[in-house]
Amino acid sequence: MYILLVLMAWAWPLIAVVAAAFVVWWLVRVGGGQDGQGTSGPLSRRGWLLSAGTASADAAFYGYGLAQTTSLSMTDAVARCAIVRPDLHGVDGPAHVGGSESLWPLHDTTCGPELVPAFVNPLVAGLAVLCVAFTALTSWAKISRAARASAGHILGPTAWASGSFV
């Protein structure tokens, strides 16, 4: 878990590029009229692109917030404060280190003022809700489309055309 958090904190710009690529891909699919064919359909494909884009953006913003903290430093609190905030604590670090740190919601007051920008936690929570909503809507659309298709296949095309299914 620690290695994943370190990679997320270091690679958040790359994850943000991936998120932007998913959104651009979605815009191209919507604007270009490439609706797609087959059983998955246009709504399903577009929905999965939005789900992947919001999940990637969520990971990128969490990684950005994590990179601002001292949580991942493998040193004692005095050395972390001297590394992160040399303007406040000097080379030797603070005389007293207090505060707290947490991975959710992201916050770090070990070295004095909050190190995580204020927009990070609401943005991460909002993107997580959007990702779950897009995934649920896309799944619902796919399941309902499959149910309608299977109902037509059970009765057969001639039953639908003649109206004998009533």
Steps between C-alpha positions, in 0.01 A plus 500: 500500500783739587667445162170572322463826693858603420446426131172694505670801659786495250300415189197726550588713192505189282170382648353844424611466136327160482182655643514781244550242223184315607301825497636598157419151371146540636466842332619359169252213523211735585589777257614279214184294491689175552219335684623148454309189413434167663362403836680756712360803318598865510376586849686209652828580328479868581406423859801277553726771360354750746533252787865437416566872459349593836679212675832613350437863591407391853827308535697795357355754743546265795861447392549876473367551851711213630811651342442819701510317835784365710325163537726313260831623639691222673655733756403630841262792531773758568688410181178491296410853609849625415469342152145610422495845661860629531367858494317443830721246674855558379756230446475356850123468494250632749553494872162335545316288244129455552189467289376193324481333163245277331463323167121555487406769505843612394645742748836573655556754775819341633712799405254771589253623239304255287716370214219351289328761282137560600355398162645147501265313736169634360622441146609143575166422668302659216690312232450173689123561508502583127698185422253282692206677333642458149580135567151431640323679213713327239441160658127566525486603131690190395281267708174656382617489138591132539161427658315668214713317244446162664124557516498557124707189439279278716184585305679517168486770235184369332304510826589867543415586140162324498398618847429143618690553823198672659 
